[in-house]
Amino acid sequence: MRFNLITLVLMVAMTNFPFYAYGKEAKSFLTSLKAHYQSTSSIKAFSLTHSYLGRSDPYQSWDFQAPTRYKAFKITDIDTNKQHYYQNVVHHYTGGLYFDEVHFQNNEESLRYERNGISLGKSAIEQNMNSFNRYTNLTLMNLDFFAVRPLLGESDIDGKIEYQQGETTGTVTLIHRPSEQKTMEYVFIAKPLRLISINNKSRKRIYLYSEYRHSNGYYFAHSLVKKYNGDSIPSFITRIEKFEEIEQIEPEKLMLPSGYYKVTHDKKSALTTKLIANNLYLLTDNSSIRNILFKINNNEITVFGVSRNSKSSKQVIDTIKQRFPNKEITAVFVTHPYSDHISGLLPYIKQEVKIYADAYTINAIKTFPRFSEVIQKFNFETIANGQVIDDVRFYVLENARSKRQSFAYFEQGGIIFQTDFLEVAFDNTIANMLPSYSKKFIEFVRNEQLNVNRIVGFHRNHDISPEIMNRSYQTNTM
């Protein structure tokens, strides 16, 4: 049935079937729709549980040549009268990376915290009080009877709704133009009456609804395919697990659990540099969300770690040049080809900086779409496992997070620079569930008998001690 419905939608959208435009029929059909959705029109508070497969960016996958999907499970409670919401979303990413986040908004605050502790530890991040509208709008599109509410609520039917009836498909299309900037196209099967697709033409998003059946007294689509930005491959494949009307959101869900604390990061805080070993400097800010090292070799500087965009990379380069105006950045080290670790390379290329990376990562960088017009300007030097360059030893490992991933070991200072191998929140909270690749990394460090005093993580924590590393391993090993 799913295949037939999707095929039908594509036939309506892509073929040139003749349509007949009507006037009175639009009002008549809307009257039928309102009667059809009457049982759900009074719902003000509800709980929705759904799971989905999300489409991963090729440059956030184990192999950029074979992109994967990540799994997610989400519970959302919404109270439209009080404008409260609670959402618990669990993401399973490549290699066993497990994020268990909670968002909520009550009358006074909107906060986000993480149960697994791998990213935020015990901190809670303040959100904008407009978060209710954002999360509500995203959630409502998952259920057909909520998704049609803007259409059913339109008062200017003659001026803003166009009715079209398929001659051969047995479908009815309503084109809703609530404003000059927005056009929504709803396609229904007339008998039995069901919504089968919504095309948000302004935002280039298509929603395909199927597998209708009764659940908890309501009749709705339990399967939803979302296609964004004109893609033919689904962006999200969603399964509705449970829906129920509730009186209100449980009060404890709208409170920060015991042991958590609120923080406010200054996103505009200046970058600072600090000497942490002989000729080795840490570059970070007050939030420590991203941390970079740079090493001085006479008049040359090698940077370890690349920011996620050009603007951040320019700030890094400028900060280093202000501190050492008479020295030149000649090389930058890239650990693996995830987009947040290569997107900021362009400012280094303009400086004619050499890129240190393993062969797999270099191959991925060469195919990264953003670099297609300037890739001939890139200057690569391939690093191999165990190779030493300017007193820095590089290790290249097979890894469940990325097909190849490397880290730098500064033997003299007993310091490791790594990205994504081991993530620890800035407050040193020990994660409840550690990815398998983090355990393998720790085992590798132990087996190689590396003398480690400090692990600098690109993400969040630039001072992971051997004790924290060992506690992370022990807590997550049966």
N, C-alpha and C positions, 0 to 999 in steps of 0.2 A: 504494500500500500504506500509506503514511504516513497519508493521509487516512482510510482505512478503520479503521486501528488507533485513531487519535485519536477518531473518531466512536464506535467501540465503547466506548472508555473513558468517554466522556461519557454514552453510553446506560446504562452500568452505574451511573455515579455519580448521574445526574439522574432516571432514570425509576424507577417503582415496580414493577420486576419482582419476582415472588415468589422468595424464597430459602428453601432448606431447610437447616437447621442440622444438622450431624452431629457425632459424637464420634470414632469410629474413623477416619472418613474424613480427619480432620485429620492424624492420625499417618501414615496411609498416604500422603497427598499430600506431606507433609514428607519422607518416605522417598524418594519419587520425585524431589523437588527436590534432596535431598542427592546422589542418584545423578547427576542431571543436571549439577550443578555440581561434581562430584567432581574434574574435571581442573583446576579453578582453586582448590581449597580449600587447597592447600599453598603458594600464592604469598605470599611474604613481602617481596619487593623487586621493584619494577617501575618502568617509565618510561611515562608517558602524554603524548601530544601531542594537543591538541584546539584547535579554533577555535570562536568563538561570536560571535553578535550580541547585544549587551546593549541593553536598553530604556533610553533616556535619559529623565531627568526633563524635562518640558516646559520647566522653568526652568534647564536645562543644555543647551539646544538652540539652534540658529541662530535658529529662529523658535518662540516658545513656543506658537503656535497650530498648529504642525505638528512635533511631536516626532520626533526622528531616532533611529537606532540607531548605536551605536559598534561598531567591530570589535575583536576581541582574538584573540590567539594565545598559547597557553600550553603550556609544557613542564614537566612535574612528575615528579621522581624521588622515590620514597618507599621507605624501608627500615624496615619495621615492627618488626623485631627490635632494631635499634640506635636506633630512634626518631630517624632522620636524615631530612631532606628538603631538596630543592632545587627551586626554582620560578622559572622565567623567564617573565614575562608581559609581552607587548607590547600596548599599547592605542593605537588610532587614534581620536582624538576629533575633534570638530567643528573644521573649519578647518585640519586637518593637524597638530594637537597630538599629539606622539609621545612616549609614555612607555615606556621599556624598563627594567623593574625586575627585580631578582633578590632572592629571599628564600632563606635557608638556615638550617639548624640542625644543629649537630654535638653532640658530647658536652658542650661547654663554653659555647657561645654561640649566640644566634639573632640574625641581622643582616639588614638590608635596605639595598640600595644601588641606584643607578640608572645604567644604562649611557649613556643619552643625555646625562645631565648637566644637563637643563633644570630639574629641581626640586631635587635633592639635591647636585648638583655631584659632588665626589669624596668626600663624606661618607657614612658608613654609620651607620644608625640602629639602636640596640639594640632588640630585640623581647623580649617575654616568652617564657620557655622553654616555656610552654604552647602556643606557636605550632604546634608539631608536631601536636597534637591537632586544632587548628582547621583547619589546611590539609589534614590527612589526611581528616577527616570530610567536608569539602567536596569533595575529590577523589574519594573512594570512591563518592559518589552518581552520578558520571558513567558508571560501568560497572555493568551490571545484576548481574553475578556478585559484585561487592563489596557492592552496595547491599542484597542479600538476606542477607548474613552475620548480622546481628543476629537475623533471623527463624530462620535455620537453627541458630543457637547457643542458642536458647531450650530450657531443660530442662523447664520447667513447661508442657507443651503444653496439658493439660486446663484449667489455671487461667488461662493468659494468651493463648491463641490460639483465636480463633473461626473456624470453617470455614463458608463459604457457597458454594453452587453455583448459578450462574445457570440458570434453567430454559430460557431461550431464547437466551442469548448465548453459551453454550459457554465460559464463563469460570469460574474459581475465585477466590474472594476469601478471603484470610486476614487477619484483623484481629488485630494484635499489640498487646497492652497490657503493655509491659515494666514500667511503673510507673503510679501513679495519675495522674501528670501527663502521660503520653505515650501517644499512640495512633497506630499506623502501620497503614495499610490497603494491602495488596499485592494486585494483580489480575493473574492469569495467564490466558493462553490454554492450555487443557489439551492440545490436539492441533493442531500440534506444541507442546510445552511451551515457553513463553516468558513472561517478565515483560513486561507492557505498561504498568503504572503503579504508582506509589507515592504515597500521599496521607499526608503528615505532618500530621495534623489538629491537632496541638498547636501547630505553627508555621505552619500554613496555607500549606503548600508542596506542590505537585503536580508529579510527574515523569512524563513520558510517553516510553516507550522504543519505538523502531521501527527499521526497516532492519537486521534481523539478518543477519549473514553471517560467514563464517570469515575470520580474519586472523591470521597468525603462529601458526597452530595452535589458535587460540581462536575460539569462536563467541559473538558478543555483539552488542548493539545499537550501531549506529554513529550513530544520530540520537537526540537527547534534547531535549525541550522542557520548560522549567521555568516554572511559573506560581506566583508568590508573592503572598501576602496576598489571596487570593480573586480576583485579576485574571483576566479572560477573555482578555486579550491576553498572549502569552508574555513573561515577564521576560527569558529567555535562550533562544536557539535555538542548540543545540550540535551540532557535528560532530566525531566521534572520528576523528582522522587516523591515529594509530598507537598501538599498545600492544605492549609486550614485557616479558617477565620478565628481570630482571637479577640478577647476583650481589650487587652492592653499588653504591652511588653513587660515581662517580669522585671521588677525594679532592680534586682541585683545585676541584671544584664547591662543596665545603664550606669553602672558604677565601676570605678577602677578597683580591681581586686587588691586584697591586702598584699603588701610587699612590693607593689609597684609605685613609681614616683613620676611626676610630670617634669618634662624638660622642654625648654625652648631653645632651639639652635639658632645662632645668628648666622644666617646664610650669607651675609656680606662681610663676615670676619676676614681679616687680612691673613695672607699666608705668612708663615714664619719658618725660619731655618734654624736647626739646632745640630751641633756637632755631637754625634753619638759614638764615633770611633775615629781612628786616625784617618783624616781626609775623607770621612764619610759623614754626610749630612742628611738629616730628616727634614722634609718639607711637608707641612701640614697646616691645618687651621684649628680653631677652637673646637669644632665639631668632630674632627678626626674621621670624617666620613670617608675621605680618600687620603692616602698617605703615599708619598713618593720619596725615594732616596736619590741622592746624587753623590758621585765619588770624583774627587779631584786627583788627576794624574799630571803633575807638573802644571802645564798651562791648558790642559784639556779636561773636560768634564763629561762623564757618562751619567745619564739619567736612567733610573730604574722605575719603570711603571709609566703608563700613558693615561692621561685624563680621558674622560668619556666624550669630550667635544673640543673643538678648536679653541673656543673662548677660554676654557679652563687651562688648556695647554699653553696658551699665550701668557696667562697669568703665571704659570710655573716658570716659563722661560724668562719672563721679565723679572720675576723675583730672584732667580739665580743670577741674572746679569747685574741686577742692582747690588747684590752682595759681592759678586766677583766680576767686576767690569772688565778686567784685563785677561780673563780666561774665556775659552770658547767651548760651547757644547758641541761635541763631536760625535756622540753616539747615544742611542736610546735603546733600552732593553724591553722587549715585548714578551710576555710569558705565554700567551695563547691567544687565538684569534676570536675571542668573544668581542662583540661590537663595542661594549663599554671599556675594552682595553686596547682598541685600535682606532676608534673613531676620531681620536684627538691627535692623530699622527701628522696631519697636514702642516701645522706650524713648524714642526721639526724638519719636514721636507723642504720648506722654504728656506730653512737655515742650512740646507745641504748636510743634514745629520745622517750618519750611518745607523741602520736598524739591525740590532742583534736579535735573532730569533731562530728557532729550529726550522727545519725544512718544511714540515707540515704547516706551521704558522705562516711562513713566507708564502707558500702556495695559496693559502686562504687570503692573505692580504692582497695578493695580486688579482684576485677575483672579486674583491669587495667593491660593490657598485659605486660607492662614493669616490673611489680613487681611479676610476676607469680612464678619466681624461688626463691624469697626471702620473700614472703608474710608472711611466718610463723614467721619471725623475727620482724614483725611489732607489736608494743605495743599500743593498742588503749584505749582511755578513752572516752566514749560516753557523749556528753554534751546535755542537754535538755534546752528548752526555759525558760529563766529567771534564770538559774542556776548560782551560784556564786562560783568561784574558785580563791583563793588567791586575794580577793578584786576586781576581774574582773567579771562583769555580762555578760553572753552570751545570745544572743537572736537568736532563730532559727525560720525562717519565711518560709511560703509557698511563692513561688516567680515565676514570669513568665519567669525569666532568667534561673533559675535552680529549680528543683522540691523542694529542700530544700536548704536554704542558710542562713548563720549565720553571725553575727557581734559581736564585743567585745566592751563593754562600760566600760570605766574607770571613775567611778563616781566621785572620788576625784578630778581628773583633768578636768572633763567635756570633755573628749575626746572619740571619736568613731573611731575604726579601722574597715574599711569595704573594700570589694573588689567587684566591679561591681554593687553594689546597686546604687551608685551615682558617675558618672564619670564627672569630670570637667577638662577642659584643664588647663595646668600649669599657663597660663596667666589669668585665671578666666573668659574667654569668656563664655557667657551664650549661651548654645546650642539653636538652632532654634526649634529642635524637641527632646524632652526628652522622653526616653522610659517609658512605663506605670509602670514598676516595680520601677523606680526611684521615681515617684510620690507616689507610695504606701509606699516606704521606708520613704520618708519625712513625709507622713501622720502618719506613725507608730511612728516616733520620736516625733511628736507633740502630738499625742494621749497619749503616755506614759509619756509625760511631762518630757522628759529627758533634764537635764541641760547640754546643749552642748556649748562648747566654740570653739571647733575645730574638724573637721572631717578629718581623715587621710585616703586618698584613696590609695589603693595599686598601682593603675595606675595613673601616671602623676602628681597628685596634692596631696601633703601631708598636705596642710593647707587650707582646704575648710571652710570658715567662715559661721556662721549661716546666715549672710546677703546674701552671694552667694547662699547658699542652698535655701533661701526664694525667691530670684530673679529667680532662675532656675525654681522653682515651679510656680511662678506667670506668668512668660513669657510663660509657656507651658500649662496654664490652661485657658480655654475659660470662 
